[in-house]
Amino acid sequence: MIYLFDGSMEGLLCAVFEFFERKPGSVSLRTEAEHQPDAFSTYLSVHSDPVKANRVWKALQKRLPGIWIRRLYACFLSEKAIGYSSLFEFCCYLFVSPVGAEKNYGNEHVLTVAQLAKKVEREKHRMEAFIRFQHTSDGLFYCGIDPDYNVLPLIMKHFKDRYADQKWIIYDIKRHYGLFYNLEVVEEIRMKFEHPTFNSPSTEIFSEKEELYQALWKDYFKSTNIPARKNTKLHLQHVPKRYWKYLTEKQPVKS
């Protein structure tokens, strides 16, 4: 039996609910988007129902400590097919096992959920460290990102607390949605751009002072750099090259 769900957390929880209600035996979970139909498999389309999803979520909260609830969510945000299937299997395993089953790292699904959650959390911390805003002509601070995982929900609180006195937008170019903070609340937004990639948007949208800000920031890093202590290998371990596109200090100086 193959369960098909819509790719949402609610849909995944509903798949767990359907499994225990129907008791179909062995089940494989897939998203509708990745589904490739064949003539030999039996399918069930799982409809998202907030009531069913809430029942499963509350049951998980009763059985798991807070750190594992966080891991479940982080694993889901990995957007990996193996993450979805492992989450489904983990939840099913949890509900038929004694309390404390989440500590059994000998179970492949427990291990996979924990490992994927760790990768997502690492990406979250890197985004918090490497994001650099640019000042736009309408007074907003903007940054476009394309992280490996869907970490926007995890970094929202950090930036809301740290930059509470300014309006900002962090936009996930890969997933076509972003966060907008209006000095009161953070809202999810979707925007249409003239160009498909917005990593380096036209300088026309930036304020006249943005170039000066960038020059001052580069001068600061240049003045604090100690050439005799340069350790490229260690630097790349802490700041991998794929994140350099976010860093103002790594961009070439305009002539």
Secondary structure, DSSP 4 states (H G I P E B T S, - for coil): -EEEE-SSHHHHHHHHHHHHHH--SS-EEEETTT----TT--EEEPPP-HHHHHHHHHHHHHHS-HHHHHHHHHHHHT--HHHHHHHHHHHHHHHTS-TTGGG-TTSHHHHHHHHHHHHHHHHHHHHHHH---EEBTTS-EEEEE--SS--HHHHHHHHHHHTTTS-EEEEETTTTEEEEE-SS-EEEE----SSS--SS--GGGB-TTHHHHHHHHHHHHHHH--GGG--HHHHHHHS-GGGGGG-GGGSPPP-
